[in-house]
Amino acid sequence: LQFLYLIGPAPQSFQSTTMSRVGGRGVLALLAAHAAAGQLQVGGVLPGLSVEADPQAMLSECGVGALMPWADRLWMTSYLATPGSGAGSGLYEVYGNLTMSKRYTHNSTHANRMYHYGTHQIVIGPYVIDTHNNIRVIEKLVHVRLTATAMHITDPANKVYMLTMEGMLYEVDLRPSSNLTAVFLGDLVKALRIPSGSQPHFKGMYMGGKTLYVTSNSFVENDETGKVAAGRLGGWKGGASDPWEVIVAHPFLDIAGRDNFGGMIYANGWDNKSAILMQKDNGDSIDRSFNTTWRRYRLPKASHAFDHMWQTEWPRIREVETERFMMDIAGQFYELSPLGWRGSTWGVKPVSQHVRVVPDYASFKGMFVLAGNEVSPQGKSNPYTGQSQSGLWFGKTDDLWSFGKPAGWGSVWLREPVAANTPSDPYLMTGFDHKVVHLTVHSTAAPSVTFRIEVDPEGFAGSSEDFPWAVYASLTVTPKTSTYAFHAFPEGFSAHWVRVVADAPCVASATFHYS
């Protein structure tokens, strides 16, 4: 089925019978039925389900920003780079037989989606859709760049928060009797003190533990060199007099969690050293919290082609199988459990690396669906791409294992001051075949610096004194002889997390390469 193209008219009974015949081989059966009905599919891609920008307008971008299964449909929004920069983006519905129709043209930029349990509707872009697929429109928000929707802190039964990429925060009453008025709540660029001259680039939003969290992935060369720090993970308690808190001044993308399993919240981001996973244990009525502070874990980058804020699109943390998250960051998919005990995160494991730009992904009719952003000439920036367009990939979640083998690199210290006997952040070690650490002392007043390499084979990352780190090895760097040392871990050796500790103050780098 890697390439099937059979010509012939679609049978009259196709729409009504295809899904009932899918059975346990859902993906293969459905794609085979499409081939028999005259549909082309190549490696899980159905070109008939692609979206395009209008070639008669200014060439812009046309990515698939949001996917949401709802009321026997897969709803989808496409987006331009900015509202009005081109034409053709809109709201689509994909039917169970994998045909598609366009419901609205908005010529704008939307990548938000959420189910609102209080009114039993979904919000995708500026559209509110009920169980009968009736669509209402939040007119005030059609021509802004909507990037996230979240539950309301004080009125979750009726309202949601809506966030734009420029950091404008709104609330909307979703009740069927409401007129969907978007009420402006504030400018988060000012509230989170993003440096003047930096471009705000808000991405994710989530409400958990009676706190609204937002992310912004602002990151350009001045951020990489340390001249400014414009990225944000921020939080707000919801009151008019409550201030916004800057939790971390690094670029972050998505933020997600569940109300059970200990109330764990995760945010994915990066800096000039590595990919970052932030985790907070809120606790719930069954599993109490051991530590309500945010904890930082470092992960390898599989690519440097996602380092600029414009390159990332929307790497997500989504539940794609029941009670199992899939996280995308820096060109690599990770399995992530929503479960957290004893203040620690569990089950972070690399699945595969990829080149595809994936603005969203979801499960639909037993299939795993990847959105895309394939062709984006962006006006005059690239004359060799042509018409803006993107498509969908259909497969099964476990097909991700057949993508690129996990690999990557990253640092826990990068040419920075290191205090004596102060551990680095935990760095992911499990799931990679070959591993090496590079250690460099750039300056120190000590005659030598000994680096302890400590490992955590159990996965607690030292979250409790009951689970201490184990000393794996020590490497000594004597600057008069050499400022550099490395260690190649034996083949087959692994642990869940690794960290480094220096025994003397120094300016140092500690970088891991996995292949």
Salt bridges, closest charged atoms under 4 A:
GLU93 OE1 - ARG73 NE 2.98
GLU93 OE2 - ARG103 NH1 2.83
GLU166 OE2 - ARG145 NH2 2.67
GLU171 OE1 - HIS152 NE2 2.63
GLU171 OE2 - LYS159 NZ 3.63
ASP173 OD2 - ARG175 NH2 2.57
ASP271 OD2 - HIS250 NE2 3.86
ASP271 OD2 - ARG298 NH2 2.98
ASP307 OD1 - LYS301 NZ 3.24
ASP307 OD2 - HIS304 ND1 2.86
GLU319 OE1 - ARG258 NH1 2.63
GLU321 OE2 - LYS396 NZ 2.97
ASP328 OD1 - HIS354 NE2 2.74
GLU335 OE1 - LYS349 NZ 3.38
ASP360 OD2 - ARG113 NE 3.06
ASP360 OD1 - ARG316 NE 3.78
ASP360 OD1 - ARG318 NE 2.87
GLU374 OE2 - ARG356 NH2 3.39
GLU416 OE1 - LYS273 NZ 3.01
ASP425 OD2 - ARG296 NE 2.81
ASP425 OD2 - ARG298 NE 3.06
ASP433 OD2 - LYS405 NZ 2.54
GLU454 OE2 - ARG452 NE 3.05
GLU454 OE1 - ARG499 NE 2.71
